[in-house]
Amino acid sequence: MQTRTLGTTGPQTSALGLGCMGMSALYGDSDRAESIATIHAALEAGITLLDTGDFYGMGHNELLINEALRTAPAAAREKALTSVKFGALRTVEGGFTGYDGRPNAVKNFAAYSLQRLGTDHIDIYRIARVDPGVPIEETVGAIAELVEAGHVRHIGLSEVGAETLRRAAAVAPISDLQIEYSLISRGIEDAILPTARELGIGITAYGVLSRGLISGHFSRDRKLAANDFRGMSPRFQGENLDRNLDLVDALRKIAEQKGVSVAQTAIAWVLSRGEDIVPLVGARRRDRLAEALGALDVTLDGDDLAAIERAVPAGAAAGDRYPAEQMAHLDSEH
């Protein structure tokens, strides 16, 4: 397994990480046994970074990772790194009601996560979205206290803009910024990515397949379950979906010429953007994981990258990456 280091202060991790959210929430029903088997297969393949959030299935995802690690071979379990997001406030019905970044809340969230994960420390801890009512300095300062106490190893951030990134980094070392980055979500290239590089902060890129939209497996006539987030996502609606899948068709021609899949091409593109970027793949099944791992063997030369740029230019996606009310919570978009 190829490795990369998260920023100048973060841990060494596998070049790909496993995003575990879909095993518990937001993409319709999932299979518990297959989810655990997929985590085991990822660990066996050398993936060390497991990304989760305490609000994924209201704790379900952390308990799932706990079970997967407890039943994995000891050598793999010892190498695993947990990246945990916190702060999202949920309702019984599954709705989101805001974010809480108060110092006491940070420590409360961490206590529950440690219990659910069955571990004495979290490797990377980050608030999922900036709490607009709490200065980022206070939230990061509370995580820094958890680091000092040995409960957390590294401080991360999620979906923050360049200014917030600077303010946070002035308080304590930041290992990485977790943010959406893909062929059709390239907003970080303007200011956020250059700032992260200036500050020595790595990027863990989620949404590298845009929630399956550019995986090569999503069809125009696909019916989504009622509990699938994509049913509300602007990029999966009507004309937006048609236009976005036209981009996928253009990308497919390039992938076929190279003898690889669309998903592998899209993941390889993110990998090619820099050694400081670790893509998170949201595979829920072993076959999808195996396909994603194949991206590590795909080399994109200058001609390939130019062809991909022509097929899917920056800004070509139709529709925002979240519904309007969720876009409003993104410090990275302000």
N, C-alpha and C positions, 0 to 999 in steps of 0.2 A: 504493500500500500504506500502510495506517495504521501508525503507529509508536508504540512505548511505550519507556520507559526502565526498566531493571532497577535498582530502588532508587535511592539518592542517589549511589552511587559507580559503578554499573555502566554498561554500554554502552547506547546506543539500539539497539533491535532492531525487527523487524517485529512487528505485533500478534499474529501467529500464528507459532509455530516448527514445524519439522518434526522429529518424533521418528523416528529411523531404525532403532531396534532390530529391528522386525519384518522388516526387509529381510535380516536375518542370523540371527535366532534366535527361538525361543520361540513362534512362531505358525504352525508348520508350514513347509513348503517355500515359497520365494519365487523370483521370476524376476529374475536379475541385470540383464538388459537393461532390464526394466520398472522395476526399482528405480532404476537410473541415470537413466532417462528421467523418472522421477517427481521425483528431486532436481533435474534440469535444469528441469523445469516449475515447480517450487517457486521456484527462483532467478529464473526469467523472470517469475513473478508478483509478485516483490518480497519473498519470504520470505528473510530473511537468517540466521536462527538454525537451525543444524543440530545436533541433540542426539544424542550417541552415548555408548558406554561401551567401554573397552578390552576388556571381557570379553564383548561381544556377538559371538557366534560366534568367540570367542578371537582377536580381532584382525581378523576378516573385515569387520566393519562399518566400522572405520577405513580399511581398505584400499579398501573400496567408496566411501567418501566421498572419499578421495584420487583415485580414478579419475574420479569424477563431477566433482570440481572441476577436475582437469587438463583435462577435455574440455569444460568449460563456457566460454562467452564470458568474456574477461578481465574485463570490467566487472562481471559477476555474481560471478565468483570473488573479486574484490577486496573485495566487500561482504559476503561470507559470514563468519559467525562460528561457530566451533566450540565447543560445550559438551561437555566430556568427563568422564565418571565413571570412577573407578578404584577399586582396592582389593579387588574380589571375587576370591576364590581358587577356581579351577576344577579339576576332574579331567579326564582324557582322555575319559571318558565323558560329560562335560558337566555333572556335578554341581557343587554349590556347597559349599565346605568352610569358609567363614568370610570374614573381612575383615582386611586388613593396613593399618594406618594409621601404622606406624612411619616416622619422617622419612626414613630411608634408602630404605625401600620406596616412599614417595611419589615421590622423585626418580628411582628406578629405573623405576617405572610411567610417569612423564612422559617419560623418555628414549625408551622403546619407542613410546609414542603419537606423539611428534613424528616419529619415523622412519616409522611406518606412515602417518601423515597427510601426510607429505611437506611439512611446514611448519616454520618456525623458532619458532612460538609457538602456544599454545593460548589461546583467548580467555577461556573460563571453565573452571576446573578444580575438581573436587569429589570427595570420597570418596563412594562409592555408599551405604554404610551406615557408621555409626560403629563403629569397632573398640573393643569393650568393654575391651580390654587396654591401650589407649593413650589418654591424656587428649586430648580434642579440641583443646586448646591446642597440643599438640605437632604434631598433624597439620596444623592450620591454619598453624602457624608455619613448617612445611616448605614449604607452598604459598607463603607470603609470601616465603620465600627464593627460590623460583622466579620470583615476580613481580619481585623486586629484580634478579634476573639476566636478566630479559627473556624468559624462556621461557614465562611465563604472564602474561596481562593482568589477569584478575580472579579472585577467589576466590568459589566458590559452595559450597553445602551441599546435602545430600539427605536427606530423611526424618529430620530431627532435631526434637526437642521444643523447647519454649520455653526451658527452662533451658540446654540445650546451645547454642541459638542465641545466648543472651546471653553465654555463656562464649566462644564463638568470636568474636563481634563485638568482645569486649574485647581480642582479640589483633591483629586486622587488619580492614580494611574488607571486608564481605561484600556482594557484589552481589545475590545472589538465593538463595532456597531452592527447590530442586526437590522437589515433593511431590505426591502424588496429590490431586486436587481435581476433583470432578464433582458432578452432581446427586445421585448416590447415595453419594458419599464426601466428607462435609462435616465430618469431624472437626477440620480445622484451624481452623474458625471459632471454637471455644471459647477457645483460648489461643495457638495458634501464629501464626495470621494477625494478631491484635492485637499480638503481640510483634514480629513482623516489621515491621509498620507503625510501631510505636514506634521501632524501631531504624533505619528507613529501608532495609529490605531488601525487594527485589522477590520475586515468586513466579513461578516457571515451573511451570505446572500440567500434570502428565502424567496419563494415564488419564482424559481429559475425556469419552471415550466408554466408559469402563470396559471397555477391551479389546474393544470392539465390542458389548458387552452392551446398551448403550443407544443404539446407532447406528441402530436401526430395520432393520438388515439381518440380525440374528441370529434364527434360528428355533428352536423347541422341538425339532425333529427333526434338527437339524444334527449331522453326524458329524464329530468332530474327529480330526485326525491324531495319531498316537502321540507325536510330538514337539511337540505344541501345549500350552503351559502351561495353557491354559484347561481342559484335561481334568482338572487337579488343583485348580483354583481353586474354593473353596467356593461362590461365587456362580453358578457354572455347573452345579451339581449338583442333580439331582432336583427336590424341591419348591422349593428355593431358586431354581432357574432359572425355574420356573413363576411364582413370586411376583414375581420381578424383571421378567420379561417382561410381567406384568400392569401393572406401573408404566410400561413402555414403551408399552403400548397406550393408557394414559391420556394419556401425553405426546403420542402420535401424533395424538390428537383435537385437541389445541391446535395442533400443527404444521400439520395440514391446514386448520384455520380460518385460519391465517396464510398458507397457500399455500407453505410451506417444508417441508423434510424434518425428520425426527426428529433426525438428526445435527446439522443446522444449528441447530436449536432448542437442543440440549444444549450445543453449542459457544458459541452466542450467550449462553446463560445464564452460562457461566464468564467470558466477556468482560465481561458486565455487572457483575461483582462488584467491579470496580475497575480503574483505569488502571495499577495496579502489578502486575497479573496478566497473564502471557503464556501462553495455552494452547499446549501442544504437541500437534499432531495426528499420529497414527501412521500416516499413509497410506502404503501400499506400492504403490499404483497411481495412475495419473493421473486416473482417473475419481473415485476416492475423494478425492483431493486437490482436484479441482475442486469437489466437493460441500462439502468443509470450507471452502474459500475463500469460498463463498457465504454462510457464517455472518457474514462481515464486513459484509454488506449487510442483516442482520436486526436490526431495532430492537425491543427488548422494552420496552413501556411498563409502567406500574404495574399495569394490569389483567392484562397477559400474565404478569408475574412472580407476581402473586397466584394466577393460575390454575395456573401451573406448581408453585407451592408446595403448592397443594391436591392436585394430581395426584401429585406426588412429594415428600412431606414429608421434612424432615431425619430421618435415621435409619430411613427406610423400607426400605432394602435388606435382603435376606435373605442372611446369610452374611458372613464376614469377607472382606477384599479379597485376602488371601493365605492359603495353608495355614498351620497353626499353627506349624510350625518356622520359616517365613519371617517370620511376624508377630513372633516372638521377637527377630528382628534389628532391628526397627524402633524406634529411639529415640523416634520421633514417637508411638508408641502406649503408651509407658511413663509 
